[in-house]
Amino acid sequence: MSNSCIICNQSNALPLYPGIVKCSDCSYIYADLDMSQEEFEKLYTSGYFNGEEYSDYLADKEITQINFNARLSTLNKFVNKDQHKKLLEIGCAYGLFLDCARNNFQEVTGVDVTPEGVEYAKNTLSLDAYKVDLEKWDFKGQKFDVACMWDTIEHLKRPDIYIKKISENLNDNGLVAITTGDIESFVAKFRKNKWRLIHPPTHAHYFSIESLSKLLENNGLKVIHSEHCGFYRSIENIAYNIFVLRLKQKWIYKTLKFLGLTKINLYMNLYDIMYLVAQKVPEADTHKS
């Protein structure tokens, strides 16, 4: 991790919660971690999607794609079909969003550091996916019209470097769509370090609408839409997270599963997940301002 704030570039962070610090200058919040990029990537092996974070990621494919279609529906409100033809997803995992988006764009491409996920996206879903860290990926002069990061930016070692590279390889008036937790939401403030989304090292960055907007603006991207989005989750995954991962009471989870209660899907909106859409400002317009 950088010793300086990725938003204001100052080095005045103070402890907020155990393992979490807050910039004294701009109030940006992040985990106090000393990890290499290689160590970050090792967090996202197949185990992360099968037991460590999710009970079984692909078993929830149907409900996951319901959520992705909802995010796509919101994004499509800002998409110009004649202009926005090539989409890039950063953190594509198993390609489930790209599978939804391929009918809306002429080209869809994904990158991720999870080898099993990329292999599934390529070989099972026949998608254009690459096992690579975006920071090291050679665009070879290729530019995109839309870039998406769904619940990904909080996992990165250096989100500022990612956003900079995305902006540099985005066509003028191109779109960036991002979802992540909102550290300034009521739930996050009420729960404090018990908020469900505070769990380093997999979650290393904690944005507010203000701090994420500033990061985007620092890289020539103007926020044109923000909202707090809801999502569907299976009782299976909720129960697994609560009773297996947090409370270590696996027997409760197994009992619920045996009784068939984990097959139910539930819609939730705690207003602590934000969805921002930003547009790349043409360089000429930047100079005018």
Steps between C-alpha positions, in 0.01 A plus 500: 500500500608858441606702805317801357127546445390400148249787494696804622856357501561607861655280769294592805297187570387424854349180648123473467428133581739211563700463176308787334626859460348830391672780313503814715492723192221357283341236731568209261495165685711196421660191655848533645656211308853416393442252218651450156290471185583130492363457852181680400455272200543188713188598693285434193556136417211259449472470879379858525199411282451160661498516877707802605266783393218322314359159579490423126519797261384316190211337685361854537546572128130563434454753780837661429395561142170650615709758687729554202203553268368763741836679495509472124151650478616806695818531292302478176325828588832674424619284212490641148469195276675678212792610717541250783577169330797347683475407866775399742430345839774516762458219750288282273545189719308217326360727229141504620451873433669482159263215415210739565660798326609334176158555342518874571846574359690409187801387704539403866834426665591409856813487715546335838777348712300185584625223268202267554255782436667610178522141381125456557424829322710399200433130469144462631346834407719565193588851611802718427662491846859534619673388817700816568532793737364806317802704609723266296264445208615631164203661325703504174336824391151361556250736660166422660171688522375363833692364799329325793622410848230318692592468870865492395666831583507425874711190434785672318844586628504836318158610369647834391736328254212295360276803452784691333566215257130455426464870423806497273353214299143629482365687199374856550151498653557139602332373816631350823252314724596403855325341797655479845407546865425849629698563819291814565169312491285481813561126537879540475504783755266314736684168479849659496769231486224234518363607160482188286718654225795575728713192474858556392704378325244413228332837550781754513326827404187667635357772279227757544318657205714810556837321513427273204374797297822686580714205390310484171522877450875488563518286187277698265179314581187696593234327710165518321299262718506370857255286694484237771406173335326196638578140414365148522679246714428137571426399857765234430774761466369720783484204737845382396653842567331541837511153650813353339735790432410733788348303784676169424174314560498276196232273649240780476583551133480125434165480683352782294627336185360160601158658562509655153485855635813615318333475158313826553619823333476834675514858368690744721586868487677625811606815312865422567596389146558790261486494124683777313515564126765744375576629153840583355531870433654567156850644534402819317220562751742441787729772367205742465409462865 
